[in-house]
Amino acid sequence: MIVAIPVLLVVGGLLLALGLGVGTGGQHPAPPRAVDKSGPPVADSAPRSPTANPDADRSAGSGPDKKQAAAALPASDPVRVTIPSLKVSSTLERLGLDKNRAMETPKDPDKAGWYHPGPAPGANGPSVIAGHVTWDGAPTVFFDLARIDPGDRVEVAREDGRTAEFTVDRVATYAKDAFPTVEVYRNLDHAGLRLITCGGEYSEADRRYADNVVVYATLTGSHRSTPDEV
């Protein structure tokens, strides 16, 4: 089934309605319960050129008390998102805006989608990848997203032949009528990633889930993509 995320998104000075559709009828499984989880704070890295020695970014990782943000990469469209801890690997659809100024939803429920008016994953700013949680009563690509933990890795393979490595900072769940737009989509001084889906209980009357699940992550490295990553 399609799930709903009725929030407002501010991008480039425009106020945009963001949604993942309306649920269809039938029995819908409850996704894993979303529990707010936070990791150590991110420390800004020393400025460095992302093209000088890109493979050196792999050394920027987690320390005992904090992890270090890597320098942003040049913009390049993403082609695949991988979450090893959840065994998720999906090519990416491009999501724009529909006639109602809402974010388009992935047409294939087993694929995630990148909101391409926003930053590309790895570039400076908060890039957004969204996916369905269920479809016609069956679990889909982001069904287990709430199980992800701070410190877990998210990798996004890009058209330029590099894979951006993100480390999860925290996981949060919000009631749909209390979505913190500014917190999720505010300007960043580093490359960030937000993974978004729905969660909580499904209402047959409203034909939607009650909550949104948002995963916040920070770019902490990159490497040259291998054939199986694209």
C-alpha positions as CSV (number, residue, x, y, z in Angstrom):
1,M,0.0,0.0,0.0
2,I,1.0,3.6,-0.3
3,V,1.6,5.6,2.9
4,A,1.2,9.2,3.8
5,I,3.6,11.9,5.0
6,P,1.7,15.2,5.1
7,V,4.4,17.7,5.9
8,L,5.7,21.0,4.6
9,L,9.1,21.3,2.9
10,V,11.0,24.5,2.4
11,V,13.4,24.3,-0.5
12,G,14.9,27.2,-2.4
13,G,12.4,29.6,-0.9
14,L,9.4,27.6,-1.9
15,L,6.9,26.0,0.5
16,L,6.2,22.5,-0.8
17,A,3.7,19.9,0.4
18,L,5.4,16.5,0.9
19,G,3.5,13.3,0.8
20,L,3.7,9.6,0.2
21,G,0.2,9.0,-0.9
22,V,-3.0,7.5,0.5
23,G,-3.4,3.9,1.7
24,T,-5.6,1.4,-0.1
25,G,-7.9,-1.0,1.6
26,G,-7.1,-4.4,3.1
27,Q,-5.2,-5.7,6.1
28,H,-2.0,-3.8,6.8
29,P,0.9,-5.0,8.9
30,A,2.3,-2.8,11.6
31,P,5.9,-1.9,10.9
32,P,8.5,-2.2,13.7
33,R,7.7,0.2,16.5
34,A,9.7,3.4,16.0
35,V,11.7,4.4,19.1
36,D,13.6,7.6,19.2
37,K,17.4,6.8,19.3
38,S,20.3,9.3,19.4
39,G,24.0,8.7,18.8
40,P,27.1,10.8,19.6
41,P,27.3,14.4,18.3
42,V,28.9,15.0,14.9
43,A,32.2,17.0,14.8
44,D,33.0,19.1,11.8
45,S,36.0,18.0,9.9
46,A,38.8,20.2,8.9
47,P,38.2,21.7,5.4
48,R,39.7,19.6,2.6
49,S,39.2,19.2,-1.1
50,P,36.9,16.3,-1.9
51,T,38.9,15.8,-5.1
52,A,42.4,15.8,-3.7
53,N,42.4,12.3,-2.4
54,P,38.8,11.1,-2.1
55,D,39.7,7.6,-0.9
56,A,41.2,9.2,2.2
57,D,37.7,10.1,3.3
58,R,37.3,6.5,4.4
59,S,39.4,7.3,7.4
60,A,36.7,9.7,8.7
61,G,34.7,7.4,11.0
62,S,33.4,7.0,14.5
63,G,35.6,7.7,17.5
64,P,34.9,6.7,21.1
65,D,32.8,9.8,21.8
66,K,32.0,11.4,18.4
67,K,32.2,10.8,14.7
68,Q,33.7,13.2,12.2
69,A,31.8,14.6,9.3
70,A,33.6,14.3,5.9
71,A,33.9,17.1,3.4
72,A,31.0,17.3,1.0
73,L,31.3,15.8,-2.4
74,P,30.5,17.5,-5.7
75,A,26.9,17.0,-6.7
76,S,26.1,13.8,-8.6
77,D,22.8,12.0,-9.0
78,P,22.3,8.9,-6.8
79,V,21.6,5.5,-8.3
80,R,21.3,3.1,-5.4
81,V,20.8,3.2,-1.6
82,T,22.1,0.4,0.6
83,I,21.5,-0.2,4.3
84,P,23.6,-3.2,5.3
85,S,22.2,-3.6,8.8
86,L,18.7,-4.0,7.4
87,K,19.7,-5.9,4.2
88,V,18.1,-3.2,2.1
89,S,19.4,-2.4,-1.3
90,S,17.4,-0.4,-3.8
91,T,17.9,1.4,-7.0
92,L,16.4,4.9,-6.9
93,E,13.5,6.6,-8.7
94,R,13.6,10.4,-9.2
95,L,10.9,12.1,-7.2
96,G,9.7,15.6,-8.1
97,L,6.5,17.5,-7.4
98,D,3.0,16.5,-8.4
99,K,0.2,18.9,-9.5
100,N,-0.7,19.5,-5.8
101,R,2.9,20.6,-5.0
102,A,3.4,17.4,-3.0
103,M,6.4,15.2,-3.4
104,E,5.9,12.4,-5.8
105,T,6.0,8.9,-4.4
106,P,8.0,5.9,-5.8
107,K,5.9,4.2,-8.5
108,D,7.5,0.9,-7.6
109,P,6.8,0.1,-3.9
110,D,9.9,-2.0,-3.7
111,K,12.1,1.0,-4.7
112,A,13.1,4.1,-2.7
113,G,13.1,7.5,-4.4
114,W,15.4,10.5,-4.2
115,Y,13.8,14.0,-4.1
116,H,15.8,15.6,-6.8
117,P,14.9,19.2,-6.3
118,G,16.9,18.9,-3.1
119,P,20.6,18.2,-2.7
120,A,22.2,15.1,-4.1
121,P,23.4,12.6,-1.4
122,G,27.0,13.5,-0.6
123,A,26.6,17.2,-1.6
124,N,26.2,19.9,1.0
125,G,22.8,20.0,2.6
126,P,20.0,17.7,3.6
127,S,19.3,15.2,0.8
128,V,16.0,13.2,1.1
129,I,15.3,9.6,0.2
130,A,11.8,8.3,0.8
131,G,10.2,4.9,0.5
132,H,7.0,3.1,1.2
133,V,6.5,1.0,4.3
134,T,3.7,-1.3,3.0
135,W,1.8,-1.7,-0.3
136,D,-1.5,-3.5,-0.6
137,G,-0.9,-5.1,2.8
138,A,2.6,-6.4,2.1
139,P,5.9,-5.0,3.6
140,T,8.0,-3.0,1.1
141,V,11.4,-1.3,0.8
142,F,11.4,0.7,4.1
143,F,9.3,-1.6,6.2
144,D,12.1,-2.2,8.7
145,L,13.5,1.4,8.7
146,A,12.6,2.0,12.3
147,R,15.0,-0.8,13.3
148,I,18.1,1.1,12.2
149,D,20.4,2.3,15.0
150,P,22.7,5.2,15.5
151,G,26.2,4.3,14.2
152,D,24.7,2.1,11.4
153,R,25.9,2.8,7.9
154,V,23.9,3.9,4.9
155,E,25.6,3.9,1.5
156,V,24.5,5.8,-1.6
157,A,26.1,4.9,-5.0
158,R,26.3,7.8,-7.4
159,E,26.6,8.4,-11.1
160,D,30.1,9.8,-10.7
161,G,31.4,6.4,-9.7
162,R,31.6,7.2,-6.0
163,T,29.6,5.8,-3.1
164,A,28.8,8.3,-0.3
165,E,29.1,6.7,3.2
166,F,26.7,8.1,5.8
167,T,26.6,7.3,9.5
168,V,23.2,7.4,11.3
169,D,23.1,10.1,13.9
170,R,19.6,9.4,15.3
171,V,16.1,8.0,14.5
172,A,13.0,9.9,15.4
173,T,9.2,9.3,15.1
174,Y,6.7,12.1,14.7
175,A,2.9,12.3,14.7
176,K,1.9,13.4,11.2
177,D,0.3,16.6,12.5
178,A,3.4,17.5,14.4
179,F,6.1,17.0,11.8
180,P,9.1,19.3,12.6
181,T,9.7,20.7,9.1
182,V,12.5,23.1,10.0
183,E,14.4,20.5,12.0
184,V,14.3,18.0,9.2
185,Y,15.0,20.3,6.2
186,R,16.9,23.2,7.7
187,N,20.2,24.3,6.0
188,L,23.3,22.3,7.0
189,D,27.0,23.2,6.9
190,H,27.8,19.6,6.0
191,A,26.4,16.8,3.8
192,G,23.4,15.1,5.5
193,L,20.9,12.5,4.6
194,R,17.3,11.9,5.7
195,L,15.5,8.7,5.1
196,I,11.7,9.0,5.5
197,T,8.8,6.6,5.7
198,C,5.7,6.0,7.8
199,G,5.2,4.2,11.0
200,G,2.9,3.6,13.9
201,E,-0.6,2.2,13.7
202,Y,-2.6,2.0,10.5
203,S,-6.0,3.6,10.5
204,E,-8.5,1.9,8.2
205,A,-10.8,4.9,8.6
206,D,-8.1,7.4,7.5
207,R,-6.3,4.9,5.3
208,R,-2.9,6.0,6.5
209,Y,-0.3,5.3,9.2
210,A,-0.3,7.6,12.3
211,D,3.4,8.6,12.3
212,N,6.5,9.5,10.3
213,V,9.8,7.8,10.8
214,V,12.9,10.0,10.0
215,V,16.5,8.8,10.0
216,Y,19.1,11.5,10.3
217,A,22.6,10.7,9.0
218,T,25.8,12.5,8.2
219,L,28.4,11.9,5.5
220,T,31.5,10.4,7.1
221,G,33.3,9.0,4.1
222,S,33.3,7.9,0.5
223,H,34.8,5.3,-1.8
224,R,34.9,4.3,-5.4
225,S,31.8,2.3,-6.3
226,T,32.1,-1.4,-7.0
227,P,30.0,-3.1,-9.7
228,D,27.6,-4.7,-7.2
229,E,26.9,-1.3,-5.6
230,V,25.4,0.1,-8.8
